[in-house]
Each structure stands twice: as structure tokens, then as C-alpha cells.
Amino acid sequence: MMKIKPFKLERYYTLYEHSAKYSICNSDCEAMTIKELLRLEKGAEEEFHNTWLGYTETQGNPSLRRDISAIYSEVLSKQITVCTGAQEPIFLFSHAVLNSGDEVIVQTPCYQSLQSVPESIGCKVLGWNVRYEGGRPTFVIDDLKELVNSKTKVIYLNAPHNPTGFLFTKEEQQAIIELARTYGIIVFCDEVYRELEHSPEFAIPAFADAYEYGVSVGVMSKSYGLPGLRIGWVATQNQPILDKIAILKEYTTICNSAPSEFLAGVALRNRQVILDRNLGIVQKNLPLYEAFFKKYSNLFSWHKPNAGPIAFVKMLFDDDDMGFAGRVLKEQSVLILPGGVYGHKGYFRIGFGRKNIAEDLKQFEHFVLANLV
């Protein structure tokens, strides 16, 4: 019987997300209604109403897979399997390729399933830990080299990274690939914040495009701001990996929601409009945080990322981050995500992909003024 640890981050959100009046920690971008989404494409509304509600293909609707493949430069539509969110492909991939006793490396802190699912299989999990140099989060390639050996089966990455907002340069990405290729290691990269780089020069290729043993996960939830669709995918040029995932998917969701697949296709065919909208929200909110953390630089330290809608904030005062978050929620009804859910104490995660950040940050400042200043 598989035994897995409770998912601290998701437990925290389950308990508090929908009761808090304000939030400055969400990692998804601003959502839209079905009506707003359908307006992006002529004829989409009528076609949506005519969507057949039978079973869909296990690998995903061929049309949707073609739309997803447009995100990649080398991956073909047949090399994509559509899944429920990003959680399912993480779970399926890990069970498809790993066995008890295998050794894996995980970029940490991390979205917990990247670590806990391999642990539940019985793998030895080594952490490639974040370093802070001049207040800037970084992952040192030489540290990874010290962890890699002939026993390493998978390197789990997240780019852009949750929760720090860190993104590899193209040179760093290539160094990782060359290292993995030397040992024939699979590189699994959670790329759910991809395409939300704050400027085009920060963009890097998908690992599934850049490496023959690269596996990329994407989702409609984060950069596109459509988590209610519950549509994600796994992409890889390595067909044996994809075949194993497909077999396991027949034991989980079997196939995806037909309406969700249709709506995801509309979104992806118009993804630049959605991305431009969401990037505009991010760029409007970032100066608000910059001004806030400059004003309270004696209390908080952060590094503005160059991609994605999240960052990690260091607390410069002596307090437990879990307790601090609890008091902020109780006294001001503001949700922040404490670093303790990542096993990284003394920090909290912030988000800047939502429209109402100005008001929510103002509520957080009320708490700071009443309790810390």
C-alpha cells in the first residue's frame, strides 16, 4: 500500500483559501469567465454548446494536442498526453519510471509532490538546495554536480521555480542537460509558469524540446489563469516514457473533461492575448511590492524575479512563519503562504498575478503597522 505524506501546501489552501477575504500569495494569474474566454474566438460559443459529452480520448483530443504542441519547438502533438491539472502528470510520471530504491534529485524547496511522490515509491531523494547570494535566490550547478552519480534516475526541476521565482539562464539549462546526458538521466521539469517571463530575453526552451530525455509538464492553471479547467499535460520526445504514462492514466482519470478540453483549445489558440493580459497585471503589481518592501526593508527582504507570478520573502524579524501567517489571517483576513509548508522556515510566498493585489497588500500593511512597526 502506498503511503504518502499529507500535502502541506494544498492542506493549507484547503483550510484557509476560500475563507480569507484577501490574499497576496496565490500562484495563479487572474481567471476569466467562460463567456469572456469564448469571446476570444469567432464561432466558439456555438461550437461549445455543441460539444459532445461522451468519453474523450485517453491521450487527449487530437485538436487540443495540436494546440499544445504549438508551445513547443520540437515536441509533436503525438508526443503529448493531456491530463487533469499538473498534479496527475507528476504522479503518473513518477510511478511510470521509478522503482523503490531508485535515486532522484529534487530542486528544493519545491512543490511537495515532486518530492513526496518519489519518497512514497521508496526512492532515495536528494535535495538540490537553493542558495541566497546577495539576497538573490540561485541554484548552483556545481552543487548539482556533487549530487549526480551513476545511480541517479531523475532530476526533478521547476522552471520558473516555485516558490522563489528563480529561472535558469539558457547557459545553466544547457549545463544541466549536458550533465544529465552524461549519465542518461531523465530531467523532469514542472513548467507551469512558463511563457510568463517578464521580458522575452529571459525565456528558455522547454526541457522536452532541448533534451531527448526531457519531460515537461504544463497546465492551463498558472500563466493562463484558468485553473477551473483542470487541464494539464506531459510532453516528451521519449516515447517509452509517454507509453508508460498512458497505461497508468487508465487507472486514474482515464480521460479528460470534453468541455474543458474544448475551452483549453480556445485559450491556447488565443494564448498570446491571455498572456499579454496576465503579464500586464504582473507588471502593474510588481512596483507595488517594490515600494512596499523598500518601505519596510528593515522587516522583509525579497528579490524581484524575472519570470512568473510568485516570489519568496524573507522575514528579518524573529518570528515563526507559520504563526505569523496565522495571525495575519486571524487579525486582517489576509492569506500569506508560510515557508513552513515548503519546509523552509522564516519565509513566506507572495503572488502578483491577480487584479486586486493593491487592496490586498494594503490590508497586509495594516497588520504590519499595527504589529511590527
N, C-alpha and C positions, 0 to 999 in steps of 0.2 A: 504494500500500500504506500503510495506517495505521501510523504509528509512535508509540508511546506510552511514556512514562517508566515504569520499574518503580514499583509502588505501595509506597512506603516503609513505611507503617504495616502493611499486610497482609503484606508480606515479613517484617517484624519478628515479627508474631504467628505466621506460618507457621514461622519458625525456632525460636521460644522458648516460645510459649504452652503447648504441651502437655508440655513437659519441665520447666517450673518447678513447684516444689511449692506455691508461694504466689504470690498476685497481688493487688496493690492498684490495678490500673489498668483493669480490664475495664469496658466501657461498657454492657454489657447487664445487666439485672436477673436475679435468681435464677431458674433454669429449673425446670421440673417434669417429671414423667414423664407418659407417655400415660395411664396409669391414673389419676393424680391429676387430670389435665385432664378425662377422661371422667366422673369422679365429680361434676363440677360441674353436669351436666345429666342429668336422668332419661331413660333410654332411649338415651342417646348411645352407650353401649358396644355394644349390639346393632346399632344403625344403622351404627356404624363398621365392624363386622365384615361388614356387607352392602354396603359401599361398592364400587361398580363400578370396576374398574381399567382402563377404556378411556380413550381420549383425552377430555380436558375441553375446554371452550370457550376459544378463544384469549383472549377478554376476561376470562375468569374465570367461575366458577359463578355464575349469577344470584342464588342464595340468599346466597352469600358477599358478592357486591357489595352486596346489600341490607344485610347486617350491617355492612359497612364504611361504607356511607352514613350509618349511624346516628351515626357520629363527627362528621359534618358538619351544618351547618345549612342550607346552600343546595345543595350538590352532591348530585345524584341518583345512583341506582345505575347508570344507563346512562352516567354521566359518569366512571366508574371503570374502569381496566384493571388486573387483577391480574397481578403479575409475580413473578419469582424474587428475593426479597430486595429491598433498596433499590438495590443496585448496578445491576441491569438497568434500572430506570426512569431512573436518572441517565444511563446510556449511551444508551438509546433516545431519550429526550427531546432530548439534545444533538445526536444525529445527525439527528433529525427536523426540528429548527428552525434549525440553524446551518449556515452555509457558510463556506468559507475566506475570510478577510478580515473577517468579522464581528467586532464589538467587544462584549465582555462584561465584567461587573464581578463579582468574587467576594469574598465576605466572608472575610477571612483573619486568622489561619491557618484551614485548612479540611480537611475530609475530602478527600483528594487528588483523587479522581475529579471533583469539582466544578470543579477547575482543569485537570487533565491531559487530560480528555476533550475539552473545548473547544480546548485547545492542540493536541492531536493532529489536530483537524479543520482547523487553520490559523487559528484565531481569535486576535485580539489580546485578551489577558487583563489586566485592571487589578485590582489588589487594593484592597479597602476594608479597611484595616488596623485591627486592634484598638488601642485606646489604654488605658493604665492611669492612672486618676485616683484618687489616694489608695489605691492597691493594688487598686482595683476595675476589672475589665475593662469597657470600654464601646466602642460603635461610634457615632461622632459623625455625625449626619445631615448636618451641613454638609460633612463630608469626602466623603460620598456625592454631594452636590450638585455638588461640584467635579469629580467623575469622570464624571457623567452628561452625555451630549450627544446630538445627533440621530443619531449612529451606533450608539448603544448598543442592542443587540438583546435581551440578557437580563441580569437581575441575579440572581445565584445567592446564596441565603441558607441559613442553617441555624439553626432556632429551635425549642427551645433549642440553643445553639451548642456544637459540638464543636471544640476541646477546653476552652473557657473556662467553659462552663456559663452564659454570658450569655443573657438572654432580653429581647427588646424589650418595652417597655410598649405598651399599646394606642395611645397617642398617637404613639409612634415608628413603630409599624406603619402607622398612617394616613398619617403624613408620607411614608413610603417609597412607599405606594400612590399618593398624590397626585402625587409626583414622577414615578413610572413612568407614570402615566396621561397626564401632560402630553406625553410623548414616545411613547406607545404601546408601552412596553417590557414584555416578559414578565417576571414575577417568579416564579422557580422556587425553592421553599423545601423543603429537606430537613427534615421534621418528625418524624423517627423517635423523638425523645424527648418528643413532645407527649403530653399527658394525665398527665405525671408532674410537674406543678407541685407545689411543696411546700406551697402553700396556694392555695385557689381564686381569690383575688384576683389572682394572678399570671398566670392563664390569658389567652391572647389567641386571637382567631379564627384558623382556618386561612386561609392566603393564598388558597386555592382558593375559600373562602367569601366572602372580603372583597373580591376583585378579579376583574374579568371576564377579565383576562389573568394570573390567578394559577394556578400549578401547584403542587400539594402532593404530597409523597411520604411515605408511611407504611410501616411494616413491623411484623411480629409480633416482631421480634428484641429490641428495646431496652426500651421501657416495659413490655411484656407479658412479657419474658423467655423468648421461645420461638424462638430463632434456628434451632433444628433443623428447624423447619417450612419455612424458606426461602420464606416468603410475604411479599410486599410489594405495593405498589400505587402507581399515579399517579392523581390526581384533579384534574379541571379542568372548569370550565363552558365552556371554549373547545373546541368540538367539532372544528374543523380540526386542532388540536394533537393531540387524542386519536386522530383518524383516522390521522395520520401515524405516531404511535407504534405503533398496531395493525398497520400494514403492515410496519414494521420488526421487530416481535416475531415475525412469521412467518419471519424469518431467524435468530432467536436460539433461544429456548426453545419457541416455537410455542404451547405451553400449559403449564399448571401440574400439579403432582402432585395427583391426586384425593384421596388420604388426607390430604395436607397442607391442601388446601382445606377438607375436612370439619372437621379439627381446628381450623383457624383460625376457622371459623364458630362452633364450640363456645366457643372462647376469647372471641371478640368478643361473643357473646350474654351472656357472663358476665364481661365485661371489668372491671366495677367491683369484683368480688370479687378479681380478679387485681391490679388497680391498687392497691386498698387494701392487699393483702398486700405488694406491692413497695414502696409508699410507706412502709409500716411498717418495712420493712428499711432503707430510706434514712434515715428519721428516727431509727432506732436507731444507725446508723453515723455520722451527722454529728457528734454530740457526741464521739465517739471521735477523729475528726480534729481537731475544735476543740481538744480537750485536748492532743493531740499537737503541733499547730502553735503553740499557746500556750507549751508547754513548751520547744519548740525554735525560738522566734521569732527567735533570732539566726542560724539556719541556713536557715529557709524562710519564705516569705510566701505566703499564699493568701487568696482571698476566697470565703466560703461562698456558693454560688449559691442562687437561689430556685426552680430547676426542674432536672429531670433527675438523672442518676446519676453525673455527672463534674464535675471541676474541674481547673484548671491551677495548678501550684505553681511559684513562682519560687525558684531556688536563690540564696541570698545569700552563697555562698562561691565562690571561683574554681576552677571545675572544668568540664570538658566534659560535657554532659549525656549524650551517647552513651556515653562512657567510664564515667561514674558509674553509669549503668544496667547496663552490662556487669559492673561489679564487684559491684553489689548482687546480680545474678543468679548470678554465679560463687561468691561467698562465702556467700550466705544463701539462694539459690534463690528469691528474691523477684523477681517481674516488675513493673517500672515501665515506663511508656511515655515515652521521652525526647522532649523538644520538637524534637529534630533531625529526627524523622520528619515533622514539620509544617513544617520549615524555620524553626523558631522556637527558637533555641538558649537555653540557660540555664533551661529549664523542664522539668517532667515532668507527665504527666497521671495523675490518680488517679480511682478509681471507688468508689462506695459503695452499689451495688445488690445486692451478694452477701452471703449469710449469714455467711460465715467471715472477714469483714474484721477482727474483733477479733484473731484468731490471726495473720492475715497481717500486720497492722500491727505486732504485737508482734515478729515476725521482722524486719521492716524496722527497728524500733527497735534491735534487737540490732546491726545493721550500723552504725547511726548512732552508737551508744555506743562501738563498737569502733574507728570510723574518723574520726569528726568531732568528738567531744566531748573 
